[in-house]
Amino acid sequence: MKVICTSPSFAKHSNEPFIRLQQEGIELVRVPPDISQGAFVQEAQGAQAAIVAFNEIHDAVLAQLPDLKIIAKHGVGVDNIDVDAARKHGVTVTNVPNANKHAVADFAFSLLLALARQIPIGNEKTKKGEWASLFGADVHQQTLGIIGLGAIGKEVARRASGFSMTVLAYDPYIDRTYASKNRIEAVSLEALLRQSDFVTIHIPLLTETRHLIGEKELRLMKKNAFLVNASRGGIVDESALYEALQTQQLAGAALDVFEEEPLHRSPLFSLDSFIAMPHVAGYTPGAINTLSHTCVDQIIAVLKGKGDLVHVVSGP
């Protein structure tokens, strides 16, 4: 049996996931994460499983891989996988929703702090020999707005409690019991944007969430507010964000995700008020090991009939 892998971080910090596949007689074939669709189809011939990162898997690809039985997303978001097409072709799609929740929450909050205290600017100026007087923004007892109170959003809220922050949350499917128990106020998106000093995004990229934060929404925010997105590119309209930052309608923003990835050039990169990171929020040894082992669990469950199949996004 054969599994093709486009995730460069699979089994990066431990070879145990690779050994487990070997023990089950499953061959792992690694290909570059930026492989073309044509080359991917060629390399994946005869593969019964795929471990994918961000490469696109759509109907035309699936039609050329008749042996494929499972696509295991090495992560959470499956916006790069045509789930409906996979179902049509009888391919199971799985993901790992909770493996990196702590890593992403830590990262999102670190971006929030970096924006508030101008840490990237201070680091750059100090290394250049400048001793700048940089006045930051308060975080303690400020208002944090969380868009998406799922597993990661809840972890961000927990971290905010350590800073005595007032926490607001917008989520169409909000866990009201959890929110009430943890003193999180459920509000509309408009109210969250108007009232928050910091806004952090933790929702999937769907048709209805694409450009959820655009020109209109950015104008609702306070001029001294900060925006963080460590979820998915496309949720924030990057052109609108550039205009808001350039005209100082917004104090600052940090994105770990972009509409186009990898992104080598952007008007946003010219702004001191903007922090750019290369989609690495979930990259810690603990998170990657859990992701990798869970993907192996899912593949073995489907191909060998051993163990329970978990975190099924779509079944055949």
N, C-alpha and C positions, 0 to 999 in steps of 0.2 A: 504494500500500500504506500501511497505517496501523498505528502502534504507540501504545498507550495507556500512560501512565506515571504511577504513583502514588508514585514515590520522589522526595522533594523534593531529594535530594542528587545525583540523576543529572545529570551534566555541570555540576555546580555550580562547579567550580574551573577548568574548561576547556570551551570550546564545541566542541572537536574531535569528541567523540562525536556531537553534534547535527549537525555539518557532514557527518560520514560518512554518517549516515542520509539527509540531504538529497541527497547525491551519488548514493545508490542509489535515489532516488525514493520514499523511505519517509517519510511524514508523522508527526511526533511530536505527540501530543496529551497535554498535561499536565493532570492533575486533582489536587485536594487529597488528601493522604495519608489523611485521615479521612473520605473520601467514603463515603456510605452504599452498601450493596450494590445497591440499586435504581438509584441514580444512576450507579454504576459500570457496571452492565449497559447502561444507556441510552447513556452516553458511549462505551462500548466496541463498540457495534454496528458491524460492518464491519471491526473491527480484526483483523489477522492475528497480531499479537504484543502482549504485555503485559510491561512492566517494572514489577515490583511490589516494594514495601517490606514493609509489615506488614498490609495489608488482606487479609481472608479470601477465598480463592478455593476454593469448594467445588462440589459436584455441581450444585446448583440454579443457580449462576452460570454454570458451564460449559455447561449445557444450553441457555442462552439466547444463547450466543456461538458459533454454528456455524462462523464463519470463522476462529476462533482456532487457530493452529498451534503457537505457542510461548509459554510463560511463562518469562521470564528473571528469576530472583530477583536483585535488586540487593543481594546479600549472601550469607550462607552458609546460615543456617537456613531450612528450607522447612516449618516446622511450621504456617504459616498457609496452606499450599497442600495441598489434598486430592490427593495424588499418584496414588492409585488411581483417583479420578474422572477426573483428567486423562488417564490412560492409557486409560480406557474411552472417552473422547471423542476419542482420537487426538491429544492435545496433548502436545508435548514439554515437559518441565520441566528447566531448567538452573539452576545456581547458580555462585558464584565462591568456592570454598573457601579459597584461599590469599592473596587480594588484600590482606586487612587483618590478616594474622596478626601482623605486626610492630606495627601500631598497637594492636591489642587486647592483645597481650602487654605492651607499654609501659604501657598504661592499667591493666591488672590489677595490674602491679607498682607503679604509682604509687598505687593505692588501698591496697595492702598497706603501703607506706611511710607514707601519710597516716594510716592507722589506728594504726600502731605509734608514730608520733611525735605524734599528736593535732594534726595540722596544721590541720584545719578549726576546731577549738576555739581553738587558739592565735591563728589569724587573726582570728576573731570577737572574742575578748576584747581583743586588742591594739588593734583598731580602735575598741573602745568605751572605750579609755583605761585598761584594766586591764593590769597587768604580772604575769601569772600564772606561777607555778612549775609547769610541766607536766613530769612525769616520764614519758618514753616507754618503750616496750619495745624490747629489742634485736632487730635483724634479722640482723646478722653472726653467722654460725655457728649460726643457729637451724635448725629443721627445717621444711621446706616440703612440704606434701602437695598434689599436683596430681591432681585428678579429671578424667581425660581427657587422655591423652598423644598427642593428635593434633598437627596443624600448629601450633596456638596453644600447646598445652600444652608442646610441645618448646621453643618460643621463650621461654616463661616459665622453663623449666628453665635455659636458657642464661643468662638474666639473673640467676637465683639463684646461678649459679656464681660470678658476680662478687662476691657477698656471702659466699662460702665456706659456703653453706648445704648442709645434708644434704637431699637431695631424695628423696621417696617418691612413687610414682605408683600410682594405681588405674585400670585400664582393662581391660575384659573382652577387648579385642582388642589388647592392648599389643604394641608393637614391642620385643620382648625384646632383639634385637640392638642397637637404638639405646639402649635403657635400660642394657644392660651396658656398652656402649662409653662412655657418658656418666656412668657411676657413679650411675645412678638405680635405686633399689631398688623392684622391683615387689611390691606388698603388697595385701592385701585392703582393702576399704573400711573395715572396722572397725579394722584395725590402723592405717591411715592417720589416721583420725579420732582415735584414742587417742594417737598419738605426735607429731602435728604441732603446731607452734606457730602456723603459718599454713596455711590451706587455701584453695585457689583452684580454681574450677570451670570446666571447658572441654569440656563434652559437649553434644550436641544434646538438645532436648526431645522425648522419645518417650514412649509409654505407660509403658514400664518405668522411665523416669527421672523421671517426674512425682513431685514430693515425695520425691525420693531422699534429700534431707536434711530430715528431720522431727524430731519431738520425741525419738524414740529415738536418732537419730544425733547430735543436738546434745548430748545428755547424755553421749555417749562422749567428747566433746572436752574438752581441758583448760580449766580456768576462766580461764586467762590467754591463751587462743588467740583467733585472729581468722579470720573467714570472708569471702571475697571471691567474688562471682558476677558475671562479665561475659560470661556465656554466654547463657542464656535464662531468662526468668521462668517460674516453675512448678516448677523443679528444687528450689528451696528453699521449704519451707512457711513462708510469711511470718508466720502466726499463731504457729507454734512458735518461730520466730526471735525474735519480739517477746517472748515469755515468757522465753526463754533470756537475752536481753539485759537485760530488766527485773529479773530475779532474779539477775543477775550470774553465771549459769552459763557465760557466754561473755563475753570481754573486749570484743569489738567486731565489727562486720560492716559490709560495704560492698556495696551492690547497684547495678549499672548497669541491671538488668533486673527487671521485675516481672510478676506474673501478669496484672494489668490495666494496659494502657498506652494513652494517657497516664494516669498516676496523679497525682491532685491532693490526695488525703488518705490518710493511713495512720497508725496508732498508732506505727509505727516512726519517723515524722518527729519525734516528741517526745523521742527519746532522743539524748543527747550521744554515746553510744557507736556511733551508726549514721550512716553516710555514704550519701546517696542521690544518684544521678546519672541523667539522663534518656536512657539507652540510646544513648550516644555513643562507646563504646569504639573503634569503627572509623572515626570521623570525623576523618580527616586528609586533606590534599590528595592525597598520594601514593596512599593507599588508595582514595579515592573515584574518582580518575582511572582506576586499574586496574580497579575494579569496573565503571565506566561503559563503558570501551573493551571489556572482555570481554563485557558484555551485548550491545553492538553487534555484536561478532564472532559471537556465537551467533545473533542475529536474522538477520544477513546470510547466515549459513551455511544457515539453515532456509528463509528466504523467497526468497533469490536463488541458492542453491546455490553460493555462493562461499566457499571456506575450509572448514576442518574444524570440526565441531561438537564442543565440549569441555565437560567438567564436566556431563555428562548425568545428572540424578537419575532421570528416568524418560522413556522413549521411548514412542511410540504403539504 
